[in-house]
Amino acid sequence: MKKVIYIPLDERPCNRLFPMMMAESQHTIEIVSPPIKLLSQKKKAADVEGLWDYVFRQIDTSEALIMPLEMMGYGGLLPSRLHHRDNQQRKILIERIKRLKIMAPNLKIYMSALIMRTPQYNSADEEPDYYEEYGYSLFRKAYLSDKKKRVGLSVNEDEERNSIEIPEVYQKDYEERRQYNRETLLAILELVESQVIDFMVIPQDDSSEYGYTAIDQQQIYEKIRELRLQTKVMMYPGADESGATLLGRCFNELMGQCPKIYPYFSGINGPAIIPKYEDRPMYESLQSHIYAAGCQEAESVKEADFILAINCPGKTMEEAPMQGEKDISYTSHRHLLSFAYHIRQWLDMNKPVALADCAFINGGEVELVTLLDDLEILDRLISYKGWNTYCNTLGTSIAQGIFAYHQPEIHSITHHLIYHLLDDLFYQAIIRPQITATLKDRDLSYFDLKTQGALISKEIERQMHRYYQHFIKHSFKNVKIIELKAYSPWNRMFEVGLELKIEVQ
């Protein structure tokens, strides 16, 4: 059995557990990952020295290493936005990566490195403290300044840009950290050129057409082009799916395979729609994710190893909690029944189908899931995902398809389906907004559950059981949920962790 070292981007389930769960669909590789005590704890940096010691102790017996720059270079995703590192620390990082290849020349190294995000709102939950008051101003001023330089501004936009006031100390702190991160990423690219790193992805979290992220993106891509690394470095929207994407690619290369994926959108406009919080059409991101995962696009259903069924909006993407009164274009520019019938047809042809439920942002679509349940095909999928952004769902759907399309472990597939129905559909689209609406009366906030996190988690568990029994009528008839425990990884409402045990009778 081939051994792969997997280092997560942070300690949340989407980064730490989802890729491990996917790999359980096969028994051909062994995944080892550091104990959670070494990882970051939200804004508290990981034990970076301990992590490097762990990696160096594992490489002699491993075929591959998957590691994010954020965890190994800064101590985690949020610490990468808060650090005050210097050039000497960058030098140590680069030398450590080089030493990996010296000590284990045959080790395949897969790396991810984010372009630091620029949220478009005021919140210090994941950013420096001053982002609570000046977050939107930092984003907007950089957005308008970049737009002015590239295409020009209207009179009103220029007046707005000139009116934005940000304390110099905050802007300087923010821009110096961005510069350090960007220069570190550029140095990492030289390690790809020298074949120390075998493959790299550069996801963009909360990307926008103009502003800090776009400026960084342009400089980084110029370096990629200069070093002729287009086949070894891929840059696209995303973040929390990157570990799964690299694990999927690693598995493909270890197995000597390149799966063919046939993508099918639920609406004709889907490929051209630009999703919320992303900067390019759905189809452009799709191509990036397919090739980043070590796959290729199939030209027909017949030649495909598996189908990637992408549920898309009709014209514009809305938030999942709004689907009770969704825009008419979800019906007029999309034929959901036809989409479901196509899925059933492919399943009847014994073609594996992975469903990426991306019609809404931050949660799945209830109508689609109930339709698939009525057709009695929901439990025949090899994957269901509908979480967070389009590219989060897209990347993990492709990765799960890679592990599950050929002779999968059925118990693992079923566990994975139910887990994501509970999380992506019932929690994110229904339960989360319902509980969030009650937080103010409890003196709680969306980003701080204070001492009531355990109590909220118990409520989430009850609601999950309730909605599962209410909506799932015809699928998973031989499956029993024997344990379901919810927890809040960062003591907030945005994500939930689940301890789920099922019994397949």
N, C-alpha and C positions, 0 to 999 in steps of 0.2 A: 504494500500500500504506500502511495506517495504522500509525503508530508509537506504541508504548506503552513507557514507562519502567517497568521492574520493579525494585524494591529488595527484596531478600530479608530475612527476619526474622533469619537468621544464615547462616553459610557452609556448613552441612551440606547434603547432596544433597536432602533432603526439602524444604528451603526455597529453595535456590538453583537446583537443577537440575530437580526434578519439574515445576514449572509451565512451564519452558522446553521440556521434552520434550513436554508436552501440547500446547503451541502449535504444535509442529512437525507436528501432525496436519492443520493448515491452512496455506495460503499467502496468507492475506488480511490478516494483520497482521504487523508487524515488532516484535520484542521486543528492547529494548536494556537492558543491565544493567551495573552498574559492575564493573570488574575485581576479582578476588578479593582483591588486595593491599589494597584499601580497606576490606574487610569485617573484622568481628571475628574473633578467633582464640580460640574458646571463651571463657575469662574475660577475655581481653585485648580492650579496647574497640576498635571500628573507628575509622578516621580520619574522624570525623564532619564535620570541616571539608572534607575532600576529597570526601566524599559529597555535601554540599550544593553544592559547586562543580560536581560532575558533573551534578547535577540541574538547576541553573540554566543550564548550558551546553546541556542537551538540550531544555528545555521549548519553545523557539521553534518547533521542528519536530515536536512531539509532540501527539497528540490526548489522551493520558491518562497519568496517573502513579499507580502503585500503590506505597504506602510504609507500612511499619510504624513506629509511634511508637517501638518499642524500638530499632530500628537508627538512626533519624534523631534521636532524642531522647537516647539513652543510649549508643549505640555497639554495640547488639546485645542478644540475648535474655538471656544470662547477665549482661552488664554492667548490665542494667536491674534486677537483683536485688542488685547489689554497689556501686552508685555512691554518691557523696556530693555530689549536685548541690544548688544553691541556687535561690532564687526569681529571681535575675537570669538564670540560665541558662534557666529556664522562660520568662521574658519574651522572651529572644532566640529560642528555639524558636518561640513563637507568632508573633512578628513575621516570621520566615522563612517560615512557612506562609502567612501573609497576603500576603507579597510574591510568592509563586508566582502567586497569582490576579491580582495587580496587573500583573505582567509578562506573564502569559499568560491573559487573561480567559476564553478558550474551553477552557482545559485542564480536563479532568475529573480530579478528585482523589479517589482511593479510598484509605481509610486503615484500618489495623487497629491495635488497641491492647489488649493483654492486661490482664486483672485479674491482678495478681501472685499466683503460685501459693503454696500452703502444703503442701509434701510431708509425707506422713504417716509419715516414717521418718527415721532418722539417717543423713545423708550430706552431705558438703560438696562433692561432685563438681560440682554446679551451683549451690550456695548459698554463703553466707558460711561461713568456717571453723568458727564455733561450731556450725553446724548438724550437724557430725559427732557432737557429743555431746548437743546440746539440740534437735535438729530435731523429734523426735517430741513432746517436752515442749511446745515452742512451739505445735505444731499442736493437741495434745490439750487444753492449758489453754484456748486460745481457743475450741476446739470446745465444751468443757463450759461455759465462761462464757457463750457465745452461746446455747447450748441452755437454760441456766438462765434466762436473761432472757426467752427466747421461749416455752418450753413447760414449764420446770421440770426438776429432776433427781431421781433416786432418791437415797436416803440414801447408797448406795455410791458413786454418781457424784459427789455433793457432797464426800464424804470424799476421793475421788481427786483432785478439782479442788484442794482445799485442800492436798493433800500434794505437789503438783507444785512444785518449786523451780527457778527459772531466774535466773541472775545478772542483776541489774537492767540492767547495761550492755549485755548482749546483747538483752534484750527491748526496751530503749529504742532501740537501733540498728535492730532489725528493724521496729519499729512506726513509727519516724520515716520510714524509707524507704518503707514502705507508704503512709504519709500523703502523702508527696511525690508518689508515683506516682498515687495516687488523685486528688489535687488537680490534677495535670497532665491527667489524663484528663477530669476535669470541665471544665477550661478548653478542652480540645479540642472537647467537645460544643458549646460556644458558637460555635465556628467552623463546625460543621455547621449550626447555626441561622442563622448569617449567610451561609450558602451559599458559604463559602470551600472547605469540604470537601463533596463531592457525596454520598458514601455512606461508611458506616463500619461495621465489624464489631468486636465486643468479645468475643473468645473467652475461655474460662475453662479454664486448664490445671490438671489434677489438682483438680477442683472437689469440694466436699463440701457436705452439707446445712447444716452449721453451721460457725462459725469465721471466721477472718480473711477468706477469700475470699467467703463468704456475706454478711458484713457490708459489704464493699466493693460487692458486687453490688447489695445493697439500696439503698445510697446512690446509686450510679450510675444505677440504673433509676429512682429517684425523680426524678433530674435529667432523664432522657430523657422521662419522663412530663410533668414540669413544662414542658419546652420543646416538647412535642408532636412528638417526633422518631421515633416508632415506625416510620415508613415509611422513615426514612433511617439509622437505627442499629439493628443487631440484635445481641443478646447471647445466647450459647449456649456449651456446652462445646466445647473444641477448642483448637488453637494452631497446630501445624505445617502444617495444611492451609489456613490463612487466606489465604496468598498465592495459592494455586490457586483458591480460592473467588472472590477479588476479580478475578483474571485472567479467570475464566469469566464473571463478571458484566460486566466491562468489554467482553469480546468480544461478548456478547449485545447490549449497548447500542450498540456501534459498528456492529454488523450489523443493528440494528433488529429483533431477534428475541426471543422469549420461549418457549423450548422447553418442551413439555409432557412431564412425566416420570411414568411409571406405576410406583409402587413395589410390590414383591411380596416378602413375607417367607417364609422357608423353614419357619417354624413359627407356629402360631396365637397363641402367647404373645409372639412377638417384639416387636410394637409396644409392649407394656406392660413389657418387661424393662428394668431400670435397669442399664446396663453398668458394669463396673468403672471406677473413677476418674472417674465422671461422676455428675451429680446429678438426672437426669431420665430418663423412659422413652425408649426408642429412637425412637418415633414423634414425640415432641415435638421432639427434636433434628433428626429428618428434615425436619420442616416448616421449621424455622429455616434449615437448610442449603439447601433447595430455593429458598426466597425470597431468601436472601442471595446466591445465585449468579445471580439474575435469571431464575429459571425459575418454573414453576407445576406443580402436581400435576394429572395427568390422571385423569379418572374411569373411563376404560376403556383397554384395550390398543389398541383401534382408533384412538382419537384421540391416542395418545401418539407423541411424536417418538422417544423411546427408553425402554426398560424399565430400571429400576434393580432388579436382583435382589439382595436382601439376605439373605445367609446368617446366621441368628441362632442363639443357643442354644435348647435346648428349654425350660429353666426358669431356670438360672443360668449365668453366664459364668465359664469357667475359663481359666487360662493356657494358651497354645498348646502348650508342652512337655508338658502333662499329657494330651494327647489320645490317647496310647497306651492310657491307662486312664481314658477320659473317663466322666463321670457318665452313668448309664443314661438320664437325661432327654433327653440328646442324641439318643437313639433313640426313646424312648417318647413324647416330646412334639414330635417333628419327623420328617417323612417326606422324607428326603434324595433318594430316587429320584424322587418326585413333583416335587420342586423342580427336579431336573435335567431331567426330561421337559418341564416347563413351559418351561424355557430353550430346549430344542431345538425345541419347538413354535413359540415366538416367532421364533427364528432362521429356521425354515422358512417363516414368514410374512413374511420380510424385515424384521422388526423388530429394530433394533439393541439389543443387550443389554450393559449395563455391570454387572459382578458385584462387589458389595461383600462380601467374605468376612469377616464379623464374628461368627462363631460363638464364636471365642476371642479373648482379648486378646493382643496382642503376637505375632501370626502367623496365617497362614492355616490352612485345614483340609485335610489330606492326603487324607482320604476323598472329599471333594467334588471336588477337582481330578482325582484319578484316575478318578472316576466320569464327569466331563465328558470326560476324555481317552478313556475307553472308548467313550463315545457319539460320539466324533470331532467334538466341537463346541467344544473348548477354544480352538482357534485361530480360531474364528468370532466370539468376543466382541470388543467394541470397547474393553473395559477389564477388567483384573483387578487388584484391590487387596486387601490383607489385613494392613496394617501398623499397629503400635502400637494406639492406642485406636479405639473405634468411630467417633468423630467425625473422627479423622484419615483413616481409610479412607473414611468417608461423603463428606466434603468433596472429597477428591481423585477419588473415583469419579464424582461429579456433574460436576466440572470436566472430567475426561477425556471424559465423555459429551457435554458441550457441544461440545467441539472435534471429536469423532469421529463424531457421529451422521449427519452429512450430507456425503457425498462426501469421505471422509477420505483421507489419503495412506497407502496400505496398508503400505508399508515401516515408516513411523513407528509405526503401530498394532501391528504384529508385534513391533517392537523393544520397545515399551512393555510388551506382554504378557509377553515372555520376561524382561525386566528385573525385573518385579515377581514373577514366579514364582520367579526365582532369589533375590530379596531377601526378599519377604514370606513366601513359603512355605518354601523350602529353607533359607535362612539363619535367619530369625527363629524358625521353628517347630522346626527339626531341628538345624541345624549349630551355631547359637549355644549352646544348652544343652549339646551334646556337648563343644564346646571349652571352655566355661566350667567344666565338671566337671574339666578337667585343669589349670586355671590355678594352683591352690594348689601342686601338685607342681612347677610351673615358677617358683615364687616370684613369681607375677603375681596381679593381682586383676581383677575384672570392670571396674572403673573406671580401671585403670592397667596397660597392657601394657608399660610401661617401654621397653626397647630392642628388644623382640621383636615390635613391631607389624607389621613387614614380613613376618616369618616366619609369624605367625598369619594374615596376609592370604593368603600362598601356600597355606596349609592350607585356608583358606576356598575359594579358587579350585578346588582339587582336589576338595573335597567337593561344590561346586556342580555341577561337570561330572558327578561320580558320580551324584548324586541326580537330575539332569535326565535322564540316560540311563536311570536305573532306573525312574523314574515316568512319564516322557512317552514313550509307546509309539506313539500313533496320531495325534498332532497335530504340526504344524510339520514335515511330512515334506519340504517343499521349502525348509526354512530351515537354514542352517549357521551355527553360532557360530564366527566366525573370530578373535575376540579377546575375552578375558574377564580383566580385572584387578580385583582387590579392593583396597580401601584403608580405613583406619580414620580418619575425619575428626577424631575427638577422642581417638584412641589408647585406645579402650575397646571393649567388646564390644556396647554397646547398639545402635549402628547401624553399617552398612557402606556404603561407596560403591563403585560399580561403573563401570568403563569397559568398555562392551559394544559390540561391532561384530558385525553379522549380515549374512549374504548370502542374499537371497531368490532362489532359482533358478527 
